[in-house]
């Protein structure tokens, strides 16, 4: 019989936002997760993006007074993602759009804090269902100082949330490099 130093219920490869959510879900269900990361920084592409996620029709948007719906998000998703295959099947699209808002609620109950990124448009805002999300028509992202301020606030929120995950999730975060830092740093 083989003996191990550690045992886990789930091994999660990569340390981006989805990995942290998966580890938190494991913990919420009484399971142990191990997050492994090959890079010297934790956070993956979520850290480099400033922690911005595209999760339509979520409670954060609703509290900010943004009108959105499953139908609108579906129109946009279908227009923006033209590839049709196993990774983007109708079932996966539907699940993402239906479960995304529930994920945000789950993460908020777990203590994660979100900020509505007022003025942050959809990537392809001119497509059907797209939304520029600029509530004040005078405010534009041509003002670099305002953009930098918002981006720094979002990165700071990601770092704060990540620190909470690191403390609360019980998932071991291991990296190939000994001087582990957040990707957003």
ABEGO torsion letter per residue (X at the ends): XBBBABBBABBBBEABAAAAAAAAAAAAAGBBBBBBBABABBGEAAAAAGGBBBBBGBAAAAAAGBBBBAAAAAAAAAAABABBBAAABAAAAAAAAAAAAAAAAAAAAAGBBBBBBBGBBBABAABBGBBAGBABAABBAABAAAAAAAAAAAAAAAAAAAAAAAAAAGBBBBBABABBBBAAX
